[in-house]
Amino acid sequence: MSDRVKHRFRKEFLYYSAVAILGIARFIPLAVLYGMGTFGGWCAYYLLARERRKTLEHLALAYGDENNASERAVIARAVFMNLGRNLAEIAFYPRLDPERVRGFISMEGREILERARENGKGIIIITGHIGNWELIPTYFLAIGFTGGVVARRIYYEKYERLLYKLRRSKGFRVFYRDESPREILKTLRNNEVVGILADQDVRKLPGVFVSFYGRPAYTPSAPVLIAMKSGAPLIPAHIVREGRRHKIIIEEPISLLTTGDRDTDLVHNTQLWTRCIERYVRSHPDQWVWMHRRWRTRPGNHAGDRGKV
């Protein structure tokens, strides 16, 4: 069997496995699903050698002598288990009504959002792949905020349709990164919320190099560009898992530098929110996606196009 056929078979197998899990999740209590997700993540750590190796390598790059190989292995295993729990909770999505969402997710700093909403220019939430990030917009909707999220398109149509359907089932809109920002700006003009996950190296997107764990990291410039264009506040936030509950922490808006030197301002402001993301990851390293190649793009081998909005 050729590698191409194997790859196709693996994708089809994973897709129909996900469909089966979603079907089963309609009848299984969340506590049972949670246990299944935890066990599945534990198994994935040992079975997915390539992803495990990348996770351990990136932890070593980030922390160096701050911890040893055994300590990094403990963190890495917990990362996989967290992702397994995330999948279990996503499978439970169709059964999550607003009351249930408010029952197992809490928020710290809601008054910051309320003050920002009074300005009438919308709200940009900047966050990372920490905890179960998919629950953030679900909770926002449950407490009366509307809007959408900026998402990366999954280039396998069946996966994309499945995830899109799950996200839309909760009522929030999806804006794809490779589309015009017109709908994003319209949403902000309507004084709604736009959530952006911007903690990954995506070479196809306009970006700048800023420091992440002391290393140059190619980082999307869109959050700052959209904030500068719209006048909407750029508010850092993250969600952390606390046992079977979750807490969303909202911070004060980023004070954007506006000197008139667009390139300088872009790098400075991107660095400001990236420091927030790093702080979140340092406080909960077992809940971030360390298998992502965050330092893949190197300065000097990328044009660094800053783009326009």
Buried (B, 14 or more C-beta within 10 A) or exposed (E): EEEEEEEEEEEEEEBEEBEEBBEEBEEBEBEEBBBBBBEBBBEBBEEBEEBBEBBBBBBBBBBEEEBEEEEBBEBBBBBBBBBBBBBBBBBBBBBBEBEEBEEBBBBEBEEBBEEBBEEEBBBBBBBBBBBBBBBBBBBBBBBEBBBBBBBEBEEBEBBBEBBBEBBEEBEBBBBEBEEEBEBBBEBBBEBBBBBBBBBBBBEEBBBBBBEBBEEBBBBBBBBBBBBBBBEBBBBBBBBBBEEEEBBBBBBEBBEBBEEEEEEEBBBBBBBBBBBBBBEBBEEBBBBBBBBBEBBEBEEEEBEBEBBEB
